Each structure stands twice: as C-alpha cells, then as structure tokens.
Amino acid sequence: MYLFSSILGIFVFDGNLNVVDEILFSTADDSKNREKFIEKIRSRHKSLKEPDEVIAKKILLHFKNRQFFGDFCNKNLQLTKSDVKNSVSDDVLLIQSISLIDDLDKAINLLVKRLREWYELYNPEFSRAVEHHEKFVMEILEKGKNELLNEISLSPLESFGADLEQENLEPIKSFVHQVFDLYQLRKLQENYISALMDRLCPNIKAVCGTLLAARLIEHAGSLRRLSGMPASTIQILGAEKALFRHMKTGAKPPRHGIIINHPLVSKAPEKMHGKVSRALSDKIAIAAKVDYFSGKFIGDKLKEGLEKKFGKW
Amino acid sequence: MYLFSSILGIFVFDGNLNVVDEILFSTADDSKNREKFIEKIRSRHKSLKEPDEVIAKKILLHFKNRQFFGDFCNKNLQLTKSDVKNSVSDDVLLIQSISLIDDLDKAINLLVKRLREWYELYNPEFSRAVEHHEKFVMEILEKGKNELLNEISLSPLESFGADLEQENLEPIKSFVHQVFDLYQLRKLQENYISALMDRLCPNIKAVCGTLLAARLIEHAGSLRRLSGMPASTIQILGAEKALFRHMKTGAKPPRHGIIINHPLVSKAPEKMHGKVSRALSDKIAIAAKVDYFSGKFIGDKLKEGLEKKFGKW
C-alpha cells in the first residue's frame, strides 16, 4: 500500500496501483496543511509507505488521465491566488507607506513654493520672515495678516503687500488648508509606519529611528533580504552608483549610503563618518537578523553601545 | 509767478524765485491725483505759468537744500510701496491660480500613481478596470471592496487582492481622502479663474474656454501684453523653442503653441491645423484687445464665426 499526495488530495494505492482510498482537498488551505489529512488516512490503513522512484513514476502515469486536467488547473490557480494574497505582508505595506511619505514630500514642496509665491502678493514680509515651510503654513492658516505682521513687529501700513478682497483671499485660504492637510497626512503615515515597525522590526527601529529604518527596508526590498545582508552591504545601501563607480574606475569607495541620515553619522565630524557608519551598520545587521527571526528586544542595548562610543559630538 | 509741482507738493514761485505759496502732499494718493491741488492753487493766484527750461533749472536748485532730502526719500518710498501694492491686479492673481492648477496636476498625478500601487495590493482587479484617475478615486472613496468587485462582475473570492485588516486599511483611506480633496481644490481654483475672467476678459474666455485663456495670459505675462500681441505671435505662444529652431536652422516653423489645446484645433485633421490655428489666433487677438480696453461682449460672435467655418470635423 502506497501513500501519495498531490495538490488534488491524498491517495492510497494498492500493490496493483489502483486507488483504494482518497481524500480530496477542497480549498487552497487544505493542500498547504496536508499533514493532518495524511495522519487521518494513516489511521485508516496500516503499513502505508512512501512509493520509491520506480513506483512513483507509475503512479504519476495514473494522473495523466484527462479527467484530472481540469482539476489540476483549477487547484493550481487557487494555490497561486492564495500565494499572491498572502504575499502582502507587513513589510510590503511598510514600503508603500514610506514611498508615500517620499511622494508627499515632493508634492508638499511643489505646492508650498507655489503658495509662497501667491501669498507674497498679499503679505511678502511674513513669508520672508518665516523660512520653515510647515511653520509658515500653520501660522497663515490660523492668523490674519495684521496679526502676522505684528509678530514680526511691522505695522500693516508698512507692508508692501496688496490689500486683497475677501473673494480673492478665499482661493488662497482653501489652498493653505489643503497643504496643511497634506502635512497631517504625512504625520499620520509616520505613525502608521511606527506602529507597523513595533510589530515587524522593533530592534531596527530602536537603532535607526522610524524613517531611516523604513528606508533601509525599502532599499533592501524586504525585511528578509535586509536580514540576509552583511553589515558592509547595509553600510552602502543607497550608494550603489558610487559603489559601481568605485569598482569601475577605482574612485574612492562610498563610506555610507542612506545611513548618513542617522544623527550619529551626520553629527560626527567629517573624517569620522566612515568609522561611525561601519559601527552603525554592524548594529543594524544584528538588529535585522534578530527582528527577522523574531528574537527578543535588544535594540536599546545596541543603541546605547553606539551612543556611548560615538555620541560625544 | 511760476507753478511747480514735485512729489512733495505744489509750489508757487515769484519772479525772484522765492516760494510764496505751497500745498504739501500728505499721502501717496495725493501726489498721484495732483490735478485737483493744482486747480486749487490756480484759483488763489492769477497769471500762473509753467517755468521754461532756464527757470526750471533755477527752481530745482532751490530743492537741493538739505531740508528736503528726508522728505524726498520718504515720499519716494511711499510712492513705490503704493505702486507695488497696486501692481497686484486681477491678471496677476489669475496667473497664480493657473500655475497652481498645473502644480496640482503634477502633485495629483504623483500621488494617484502611488495610491494605485498601494491599493492594488488590496484590490488589483478594480484598479486595472478603471483607468480614469479621478473616477477611480471617487469610486474607492465611496464604496467597499466587495461592492467594487461586483461592479466589474467579479466575486470577492476571485480577487487576487490581499484581505487587509481594518488597521492596514485606515492609512489607505485617509490617503484616498486627501487625493479626493486635491481634486476638489482643483475644481475650486477653476471656478475662481472662471469668475476672475468674467470680470477681466470675458471675450477671450468665450473664444478659448477658461483654462486655455488663462494659459495664454500666463504665457504673455499679463492681459496688457497679450492685447498688444499680433495674432501671429499669439498663434505660437508656448512654441518658442520650435520658433527659434526655425529661425536658426531653417526647420519648419511651428504652426501652433498652446492653442493646440483648443478643441477646434485639436479636433481638426492634421493638415488643417495650421489654417485653424491662424484663424483662431486672429479671433483671440481681437478678443484680447476688446477685453483690455473694456469694450462690449463680442466673444460669442467671434466663437460662432469660427465654429461655422471649422466646426464640421
């Protein structure tokens, strides 16, 4: 008696290779968890064994029958669908969300520049006085022209700005509102990423901070791939162009990729950048491995070690 | 007795070039409407005359006195400020608003592409079925996955999309909301431009439609400059690169600039484009002149003439 399983179900063949018992799978999940069905069938028959190569070939001939073709096709489709469905894991969502933040930054930048140009017809002095885009948007959203001029110690009479009527101010106001909402959406996405990371990769998050951690995973493609990378690769993630220039022309190798955005690297003096990057990417590599294999939380210790060594600038 | 006016005020000099009477301006507006002050002073003195060149030079010496320096400086500043303030006319606002629409289009495009990529993890079939971006956004804003799949005659079981939990759907939803709001802002700006145009240039608007009219004014720089342009210039506004290539290398001259966006041109057969563009820019040139000098409304007649001739395709 031979036991044989395929994506269609579990089959028991006797010595003459005729089917004497079978359990057919009804859903894709069944065929993924076939162990419990195998146990069930083992309890019904004694001395079941796996077919050897010669027997297996003969058994396969049995499935060449046209009656199975449609079944195989459908089951395969079902399985593929379920695989595609389940491929959407936390890190895929994370990558979408961090890409959105990048796109939002681009869009906000474009729109704030336009907003300033327009608003400066009305109140140029205030726009020039507040360079920080987000602060500028918050302030003009909440306050009127006179109040804003007052903040930078100017009287309304001194302003070069035109006195726009209400109907010409309305479109600017709704524009400001929109830009403000975009900033809010950015914050919301940051929170979402942060929450995803608490589940997915608390250690990398602790070492790098939310945004840098998300960018690392985005560059690597997934947490799995990041966890498989040596520290030296992580160190220059995002500096591929410089790396290939180095390999081709012998120019200096890059010292860091996107991890330059980590405060420990960017605050260090120029000539220490390489050293700090090396140590940091070391810790990130450890953190990624621990996160991927769902180990315990050691991110705070990793970070502490780094800060003790390089936090003095 | 001589009458002499400057930005400080109106002065009356006697034969020995001493000041015998004066009216000083207090605001920038006064010096712009100096005629009424001149009349006032003329009523006080008889036989006032304008100084000839020799006398005028001597009078100017009088103002070389240091006591006037501060006054001149302040009055000049005041006048410049008021000029800057008043330079913000309807067409400046119009240009800002049409530029915003261009920027919004860029931002929306960027964000919708990101939205689709993200949303396709959840419901790929619907995203592929609805190509029109705005329609896509409207639909997924209002309806759930099953309802949407139903619209394209699919059952939820057939979808390749992942089943996301509520917490992973929320960030997508707030993103959709934001994109929808950007579309709303675009509509609002279009309405604003349309209202501005009814005041500023109803004739151009009637001939070209809101957006094309706004783009023409944007390219020309102002309504005044557009009204001063010959039809041939208007015809190739926005095709400057092709024009200079023509002038430098003798390549074919451009047949149209941004007026290609006018339905009469874009719907005409390829070989008629030049002819229709010529006729259209002719009418635009007329409309611009009528609008700038605030003539009556003839836009409908201009448009009718064009449509009678070229509306047959």
Interface residues (C-beta under 8 A of the other chain):
Chain A: K81 V84 K85 N86 S87 V88 V92 L93 Q96 S97 S99 L100 D103 L104 K106 A107 L110 L111 R114 E117 W118 L121 Y122 F160 G161 A162 D163 L164 E167 N168 E170 P171 S174 F175 Q178 D181 L182 L185 L188 Q189 Y192 A195
Chain B: K81 V84 K85 N86 S87 V88 V92 L93 Q96 S97 S99 L100 D103 L104 K106 A107 L110 L111 R114 E117 W118 L121 Y122 F160 G161 A162 D163 L164 E167 N168 E170 P171 S174 F175 Q178 D181 L182 L185 L188 Q189 Y192 A195
